[in-house]
Amino acid sequence: MRLAEVVVPDPSGDATKACVAVFSSAGGTVEANIDRWAGQVRDASGKPATPSTRTRTVAGLKVTIVEMSGTYAGMGEGTPRPDWTLRGAIVEIGGGLLFIKMTGPAEGMKACAAAFDSMVDGMKAR
């Protein structure tokens, strides 16, 4: 499922503040995957986070952008991390979905927002 992973280091050099972008493919619907991601991020009451979503077209492909913040637990990836953000792009490609999922401390993710959008906007269909 995992096609590639990119670590975006924090300018301070603190490895615990690095953001990670994962590129993967999987099945299911866009909505089912958004729900799965929401289950990886908990709000202050411990419930799944409510995602913010927007859809646009890039290179003729439908792309759903998802963002949510809270306590990130991932899929059993160790100790839950408070004040984290998950930002993702779900790209509808022929025959499936391509996922770009980036997670990290909320402050670092805020700093990476424009670069994330630029990366998604720079996609080319083949």
Secondary structure, DSSP 8 states (H G I E B T S, - for coil): -EEEEEEE--TT--GGG-EEEEEEEE-S-HHHHHHHHHTTEE-TTSSB---EEEEEEETTEEEEEEEEEEEE-TTT-SS-EEEEEEEEEEEEETTEEEEEEEEEEHHHHHHHHHHHHHHHHT----
